[in-house]
Amino acid sequence: MTPSAMDDVRALAYRLLLQMDRRPAHPDRLLRVALGRNPSMDPRDRALLTELVYGVLRWRQRLDWHAQVLSEGGKIDPDVLVLLRLGLYQILFLRRIPPHAAVHETVELAKIAHGKRVVGFVNAVLRGALRVGDAWPWPDPRQDPVTWLSVVTSHPVWFAEYALKRWGFEEARAVLAANNEPAGTTCRVNPLKARQDEVIRWFQEREVASEPSPIVPEAVRLGSLRMDLGASDPFVRGWIQVQDEASQMVSLVLDPRPGERVLDLCAGFGGKTTHCAALMGDHGEVVAVDREAWKLEGLRENAERQGIRCIQIVASDALDLDPAQTGLFDRVLVDAPCTGFGVLRRNPDIKWRRAARSPYRASLTQKAFLRQAARFVRRGGILVYATCTIFELENQGVAEAFSRDFREWRLEPAAEVLPELCRGMTDGPYLVTWPHRHGTDGFFAARWRRL
C-alpha cells in the first residue's frame, strides 16, 4: 500500500465518519456505496477503510475521552472531533501504522478540511497522545464504576448504568467487552442446493478455515477471509446465506413444516424468510411483508439466488395488513423492530443512535406488532416473537405482557422444538443468546400456540 493510497483511504474514512456524525446512516451501506465507486481499490486499502470506519465507531466514547483529556476539557468542534477520533484510533489501536505517520497524515487532512488554527490544535492533541503513551489517568473502577465501564469499554453512560444495575460489575464488564469483539462469519447452508460437507470442503480447498457449527445444524463457521464472500462461488450459486447462528435459531423456534402457510411480518432482506422456506423444502407458501422496497428487492435477489420459489412478497406496513385479505397462517413470525443492542459487534453505530428511553419506546411498538401478528394465526397455529436486543423491557417484558393479556394462547418452551445442539441457548421458556456467553449475536425469541 503506497503512502498516497493510505492518504486517500484516510480522507475517504473521514468523509464517511463525518457524514454519519451529521446524520445517522448505516456504515455498511455507506461503505458499499463508497467501495462501489472505487472498484479498482486495492483489497488492502478496502480492508483498511473498513477497519478505520468500524474501529472509530466501535471505540468512539473512549476516543472522545482521550481527546478531552488531551485538550484539558476544552470545547471541540464536532467536525474536528471526528478528525481527532480518526487520528487517535490509528495511534492507540492500529499497531501496523507507525504513530508518527498517523499524526502526520491526520494533520495533512486537517490542512485540507480546516484552517491553520485547527491544524495546530490537531497536531498538539495527537502529539500529546504520543507523549502520554500508556500512562492515561483512567477512571477508578471502584469509586466510579459507571464512568470506568463507559470509557474503557466505549459505551454510552446510560447503558453502562443499566448494565451495572442489571448484572453487577464483573458480568457487565464481560457483556460490554464482548460488544467490542468483531463478530465471526457464519453461513447457513441451503439444503436445496448443497450439503454442509460440500461447503466446508470448498473453503478448505482454498485455505479458508471452516468447520461445522457446534450449536446449530447445517451452519458453517468460517475463519479469516481473504476474499469477497459475496462474490464467492458458494454464495453466488446459492449454497450459503451469511447469517449468525442466533438468527438461524429463530427460524428453528418457528419450526415451519412443508406444505404450511407461513407469514414473516417483518421480513427485511429475508435471512429468516429464506431459512423458513428452506426448512419447508420449498413446499408450501411463505408470505414476506416489509414496507421498505429496497429491502424487499434484496429479499427477492436472495430467494432467486437460493432457488426458492415459494416466497410471496408483499410491500406493506405490517400494521396496515388485514387478515381478511391474506387469510390465516399456520405459523407467523414477527421479527420486531428493536434497539439492536444484541448486534453491536456488527453494528457499533447503534450505540450512538439510541438513548435511555429507547427500549421503552421500542417495547410499545413491539407490543403493537405482536398484537397485529396474532390476528393472522389460525387456531392451533404458532406465533413467534423475536428481537436482536438484550433489554428485558423489549424481550421478556413484551412476551409476558402478551401472555398475560391474551389467554387464548399457550406459551411453549423453545427447548421443546429446538434441535439438541441449540438447547443450551434457552432461559426458561425463551430462546436467549449472548455474545459473551455463546459467541453469537444477542437474540430473544418466544413461541406461543393458539388454543
GIPEVEN-V874567 format. One record per residue. N is the residue number from 0. RES is the residue in three letters. PHI is phi in whole degrees, 0 to 359 (NA if undefined). OMEGA is omega as a letter, one per 40 degrees, with the letter a starting at -180 (none if undefined). NEAR is the number of other C-alpha atoms within 12 Angstrom. Layout:
((N,RES,PHI,OMEGA,NEAR) (N,RES,PHI,OMEGA,NEAR))
This chain:
((0,MET,NA,a,17) (1,THR,282,i,12) (2,PRO,304,a,16) (3,SER,295,i,13) (4,ALA,295,i,21) (5,MET,296,i,27) (6,ASP,299,i,26) (7,ASP,298,i,25) (8,VAL,295,i,36) (9,ARG,298,a,42) (10,ALA,297,i,32) (11,LEU,293,i,32) (12,ALA,300,i,41) (13,TYR,298,a,36) (14,ARG,297,a,28) (15,LEU,294,i,37) (16,LEU,295,i,40) (17,LEU,296,i,30) (18,GLN,298,a,21) (19,MET,289,i,29) (20,ASP,289,a,27) (21,ARG,278,a,14) (22,ARG,212,a,14) (23,PRO,306,i,20) (24,ALA,206,a,22) (25,HIS,280,a,25) (26,PRO,298,a,35) (27,ASP,295,i,24) (28,ARG,292,i,18) (29,LEU,298,i,25) (30,LEU,294,i,30) (31,ARG,299,i,18) (32,VAL,295,a,15) (33,ALA,298,a,24) (34,LEU,289,i,26) (35,GLY,295,i,14) (36,ARG,279,i,13) (37,ASN,233,a,18) (38,PRO,296,a,13) (39,SER,270,a,13) (40,MET,298,i,22) (41,ASP,301,i,18) (42,PRO,306,i,20) (43,ARG,292,i,18) (44,ASP,292,i,27) (45,ARG,298,i,32) (46,ALA,295,i,25) (47,LEU,295,i,31) (48,LEU,300,i,38) (49,THR,297,i,31) (50,GLU,298,a,27) (51,LEU,295,a,40) (52,VAL,294,a,43) (53,TYR,289,i,36) (54,GLY,296,i,37) (55,VAL,295,i,45) (56,LEU,296,a,43) (57,ARG,294,a,42) (58,TRP,252,a,41) (59,ARG,303,a,39) (60,GLN,297,a,34) (61,ARG,292,i,35) (62,LEU,296,i,37) (63,ASP,295,i,39) (64,TRP,296,i,34) (65,HIS,302,a,38) (66,ALA,297,i,40) (67,GLN,293,i,27) (68,VAL,299,a,25) (69,LEU,287,i,30) (70,SER,263,i,24) (71,GLU,58,i,15) (72,GLY,78,a,13) (73,GLY,289,i,15) (74,LYS,288,a,16) (75,ILE,243,i,24) (76,ASP,302,a,18) (77,PRO,305,i,18) (78,ASP,294,i,26) (79,VAL,290,i,35) (80,LEU,298,i,36) (81,VAL,299,i,39) (82,LEU,294,i,50) (83,LEU,296,i,48) (84,ARG,302,a,46) (85,LEU,297,i,48) (86,GLY,292,a,50) (87,LEU,295,i,47) (88,TYR,298,i,41) (89,GLN,295,a,37) (90,ILE,291,a,36) (91,LEU,266,a,34) (92,PHE,236,a,24) (93,LEU,256,a,20) (94,ARG,288,a,14) (95,ARG,280,i,14) (96,ILE,254,i,24) (97,PRO,303,a,19) (98,PRO,306,a,26) (99,HIS,294,i,24) (100,ALA,292,i,26) (101,ALA,298,i,37) (102,VAL,297,a,37) (103,HIS,301,a,28) (104,GLU,289,i,36) (105,THR,291,i,45) (106,VAL,296,i,36) (107,GLU,298,i,27) (108,LEU,297,i,35) (109,ALA,298,i,32) (110,LYS,298,a,22) (111,ILE,285,a,17) (112,ALA,267,a,22) (113,HIS,220,a,20) (114,GLY,276,a,16) (115,LYS,298,a,16) (116,ARG,300,i,15) (117,VAL,292,a,26) (118,VAL,302,i,26) (119,GLY,296,i,21) (120,PHE,295,i,30) (121,VAL,299,i,41) (122,ASN,299,a,34) (123,ALA,296,a,24) (124,VAL,295,a,37) (125,LEU,292,i,42) (126,ARG,290,i,29) (127,GLY,298,i,29) (128,ALA,296,i,34) (129,LEU,295,a,26) (130,ARG,291,a,17) (131,VAL,295,a,17) (132,GLY,64,i,17) (133,ASP,258,a,14) (134,ALA,267,i,12) (135,TRP,277,i,22) (136,PRO,276,a,17) (137,TRP,300,i,22) (138,PRO,300,i,21) (139,ASP,277,a,16) (140,PRO,294,i,20) (141,ARG,277,a,13) (142,GLN,276,a,11) (143,ASP,218,a,18) (144,PRO,297,a,27) (145,VAL,295,i,31) (146,THR,297,i,29) (147,TRP,300,i,30) (148,LEU,299,a,38) (149,SER,297,a,37) (150,VAL,285,a,37) (151,VAL,292,a,33) (152,THR,262,i,37) (153,SER,58,i,39) (154,HIS,226,i,44) (155,PRO,300,a,35) (156,VAL,302,a,28) (157,TRP,298,a,24) (158,PHE,284,i,35) (159,ALA,298,i,36) (160,GLU,297,i,25) (161,TYR,299,a,30) (162,ALA,298,a,32) (163,LEU,297,a,27) (164,LYS,292,a,17) (165,ARG,281,a,18) (166,TRP,246,a,18) (167,GLY,84,a,19) (168,PHE,297,a,26) (169,GLU,295,a,19) (170,GLU,287,i,21) (171,ALA,301,i,28) (172,ARG,298,i,34) (173,ALA,293,i,25) (174,VAL,298,a,39) (175,LEU,290,i,45) (176,ALA,296,a,29) (177,ALA,297,i,32) (178,ASN,296,a,38) (179,ASN,265,i,34) (180,GLU,275,i,27) (181,PRO,304,a,23) (182,ALA,288,i,29) (183,GLY,286,i,26) (184,THR,254,i,30) (185,THR,236,i,38) (186,CYS,244,i,39) (187,ARG,264,i,45) (188,VAL,280,i,40) (189,ASN,273,a,42) (190,PRO,292,i,30) (191,LEU,286,a,28) (192,LYS,230,a,25) (193,ALA,205,i,27) (194,ARG,249,a,23) (195,GLN,302,a,29) (196,ASP,293,i,22) (197,GLU,295,a,24) (198,VAL,296,i,38) (199,ILE,300,a,32) (200,ARG,296,a,21) (201,TRP,300,a,25) (202,PHE,288,i,30) (203,GLN,297,i,20) (204,GLU,295,i,12) (205,ARG,254,i,19) (206,GLU,60,i,16) (207,VAL,254,i,22) (208,ALA,301,i,23) (209,SER,210,a,29) (210,GLU,205,i,27) (211,PRO,295,i,27) (212,SER,296,i,31) (213,PRO,279,a,22) (214,ILE,233,i,28) (215,VAL,223,i,36) (216,PRO,298,i,31) (217,GLU,67,i,38) (218,ALA,257,a,39) (219,VAL,231,i,40) (220,ARG,267,a,37) (221,LEU,250,i,33) (222,GLY,275,a,24) (223,SER,299,a,20) (224,LEU,256,i,22) (225,ARG,243,i,19) (226,MET,215,i,20) (227,ASP,277,a,15) (228,LEU,300,a,25) (229,GLY,293,i,21) (230,ALA,256,a,13) (231,SER,286,a,21) (232,ASP,303,a,21) (233,PRO,301,i,30) (234,PHE,285,a,30) (235,VAL,299,a,22) (236,ARG,281,i,25) (237,GLY,83,i,33) (238,TRP,290,a,38) (239,ILE,227,i,45) (240,GLN,229,i,45) (241,VAL,290,a,33) (242,GLN,198,a,36) (243,ASP,298,a,40) (244,GLU,300,i,43) (245,ALA,296,i,45) (246,SER,297,i,42) (247,GLN,297,a,47) (248,MET,296,a,50) (249,VAL,299,i,50) (250,SER,295,i,50) (251,LEU,291,i,40) (252,VAL,292,i,46) (253,LEU,295,i,47) (254,ASP,57,a,34) (255,PRO,290,a,40) (256,ARG,243,i,27) (257,PRO,305,i,21) (258,GLY,89,a,21) (259,GLU,275,i,31) (260,ARG,260,a,34) (261,VAL,234,i,49) (262,LEU,244,i,51) (263,ASP,253,a,48) (264,LEU,280,i,50) (265,CYS,226,a,43) (266,ALA,285,a,45) (267,GLY,59,a,34) (268,PHE,280,i,31) (269,GLY,91,i,44) (270,GLY,300,i,40) (271,LYS,283,i,46) (272,THR,301,a,51) (273,THR,291,i,51) (274,HIS,296,i,51) (275,CYS,300,i,47) (276,ALA,298,i,43) (277,ALA,294,i,43) (278,LEU,298,i,36) (279,MET,273,a,32) (280,GLY,67,a,27) (281,ASP,63,i,32) (282,HIS,244,a,22) (283,GLY,122,a,27) (284,GLU,217,i,35) (285,VAL,242,i,43) (286,VAL,263,a,41) (287,ALA,252,a,45) (288,VAL,244,i,40) (289,ASP,200,a,36) (290,ARG,267,a,23) (291,GLU,268,a,21) (292,ALA,298,a,19) (293,TRP,292,i,17) (294,LYS,288,i,25) (295,LEU,294,i,29) (296,GLU,295,i,23) (297,GLY,296,i,22) (298,LEU,298,a,36) (299,ARG,300,i,32) (300,GLU,297,i,26) (301,ASN,299,a,35) (302,ALA,296,i,38) (303,GLU,297,a,21) (304,ARG,298,a,26) (305,GLN,271,i,36) (306,GLY,71,a,27) (307,ILE,258,a,34) (308,ARG,242,a,26) (309,CYS,269,a,32) (310,ILE,267,i,39) (311,GLN,251,a,30) (312,ILE,262,i,35) (313,VAL,235,i,30) (314,ALA,272,a,26) (315,SER,195,i,22) (316,ASP,289,a,20) (317,ALA,303,a,38) (318,LEU,285,i,27) (319,ASP,266,a,20) (320,LEU,289,a,27) (321,ASP,237,i,19) (322,PRO,297,i,21) (323,ALA,295,i,11) (324,GLN,270,a,10) (325,THR,266,a,26) (326,GLY,82,a,18) (327,LEU,265,a,28) (328,PHE,232,i,33) (329,ASP,288,a,34) (330,ARG,216,a,43) (331,VAL,230,i,54) (332,LEU,248,i,47) (333,VAL,242,i,49) (334,ASP,272,a,45) (335,ALA,288,i,43) (336,PRO,303,a,32) (337,CYS,212,a,38) (338,THR,287,i,37) (339,GLY,77,a,35) (340,PHE,284,i,44) (341,GLY,271,a,41) (342,VAL,238,i,39) (343,LEU,294,i,40) (344,ARG,300,a,37) (345,ARG,265,a,34) (346,ASN,228,a,33) (347,PRO,295,i,38) (348,ASP,295,a,37) (349,ILE,301,a,32) (350,LYS,305,a,37) (351,TRP,264,i,32) (352,ARG,251,i,25) (353,ARG,238,i,25) (354,ALA,227,a,21) (355,ALA,301,a,22) (356,ARG,271,a,18) (357,SER,301,i,26) (358,PRO,300,i,30) (359,TYR,295,i,22) (360,ARG,298,i,21) (361,ALA,296,a,30) (362,SER,296,i,31) (363,LEU,295,i,24) (364,THR,296,a,24) (365,GLN,297,i,36) (366,LYS,298,i,35) (367,ALA,294,i,25) (368,PHE,296,a,37) (369,LEU,292,i,42) (370,ARG,298,i,30) (371,GLN,295,a,28) (372,ALA,299,a,41) (373,ALA,298,a,41) (374,ARG,294,a,33) (375,PHE,262,a,38) (376,VAL,266,i,36) (377,ARG,290,i,27) (378,ARG,297,a,20) (379,GLY,84,a,20) (380,GLY,277,a,34) (381,ILE,246,i,41) (382,LEU,236,i,50) (383,VAL,236,i,50) (384,TYR,250,a,50) (385,ALA,221,i,52) (386,THR,220,i,46) (387,CYS,244,i,40) (388,THR,225,a,40) (389,ILE,238,a,37) (390,PHE,281,i,34) (391,GLU,301,a,31) (392,LEU,300,a,29) (393,GLU,274,a,41) (394,ASN,256,a,43) (395,GLN,302,a,32) (396,GLY,298,i,25) (397,VAL,293,a,35) (398,ALA,296,a,39) (399,GLU,293,i,27) (400,ALA,296,i,24) (401,PHE,295,i,34) (402,SER,299,a,27) (403,ARG,288,a,15) (404,ASP,271,a,15) (405,PHE,240,a,21) (406,ARG,286,a,15) (407,GLU,275,i,19) (408,TRP,241,i,29) (409,ARG,248,i,26) (410,LEU,289,a,30) (411,GLU,249,a,28) (412,PRO,299,i,25) (413,ALA,299,a,38) (414,ALA,298,a,30) (415,GLU,288,a,22) (416,VAL,247,i,27) (417,LEU,290,i,32) (418,PRO,302,a,25) (419,GLU,303,a,18) (420,LEU,301,a,21) (421,CYS,268,a,33) (422,ARG,289,i,29) (423,GLY,282,a,26) (424,MET,261,a,36) (425,THR,240,i,32) (426,ASP,226,a,21) (427,GLY,64,a,20) (428,PRO,277,a,27) (429,TYR,256,i,37) (430,LEU,280,i,43) (431,VAL,220,i,40) (432,THR,241,a,38) (433,TRP,223,i,35) (434,PRO,301,a,36) (435,HIS,281,i,27) (436,ARG,259,a,20) (437,HIS,246,a,26) (438,GLY,74,i,31) (439,THR,248,i,40) (440,ASP,292,i,42) (441,GLY,270,a,43) (442,PHE,234,i,46) (443,PHE,223,i,49) (444,ALA,210,i,48) (445,ALA,233,a,49) (446,ARG,230,i,44) (447,TRP,234,i,40) (448,ARG,243,i,29) (449,ARG,281,a,28) (450,LEU,284,none,18))
